Amino acid sequence: MAVIHHTTMQPTKLELLAAWLPTRDWYTGREEGPSPAKAGGFRLDDPAGEVGIEFMVVTDGPEQGAAAYLVPMTYRGAPLDGAEHALIGTSEHGVLGTRWIYDGTHDPVLVGQLYALLHGRAVAQAQSVNDTPDPTVSVSPGETGEGDGGGVSGAADAELVQVTERSDHTAVVVRASSASSASSAPEELTLRVRRVLRAAEDDGAPGRGQVTAEWLLPDGSTTRGPYISVDV
């Protein structure tokens, strides 16, 4: 179980994102520059208890219709080997010390637990409360689902194969581990991590696994839409 410390971070996550967002191809941009505000999301637990995993939504600016971006992040106590290109930045945590914060689509721990979530073996957790499932997050496992009622696995179910940035999403190819695949040939799936969020209940594609959740609009109202889906 992840422990959420209510303490300071210098610089803050939003300050790091204000500098990082303009470097992304999917960032639509504002003339005034980025003005990210936390608008929603959820967490996943790392079974090993070493890596913080958060799916954060930020809206960019106070205007009606301001873009909402999904930024999966991981928080580590040491650098992740080979992931320098995915580093959002470092921050001094008031309890844990220096934290290396990564774009989580490039972090094998986040990807493994996202695969477990889509297969019913991990549970979406509230963003700011310890050991509390988030009931607003809905998961449709689709034809690839192997749900077992929501129990959390003891290890990652899939390995990260490839990450490709697109105009409005990140395509993450994963390969099922031998422990989670009943077939002789490991299953490969492409997870579509939405970067620019749009309100919708689902994509209407039969058999497509999907994670749907809420976020706040600048006017204080709530909407929901797909965060992640499995390409079919």
CORPE-V763335 format. One record per helix or strand of 2 or more residues. SS is the DSSP state (@ for helix, = for strand). FROM is the first residue (numbers start at 1). LEN is the number of residues. Records with the same first field share a line. If there is no record, write none. Layout:
BEGIN
SS->FROM-LEN, FROM-LEN
END
This chain:
BEGIN
=->9-2, 36-9, 52-9, 68-9, 87-7, 97-7, 138-3, 158-8, 169-8, 188-7, 210-7, 222-9
@->13-11, 84-3, 104-3, 108-11, 142-3
END
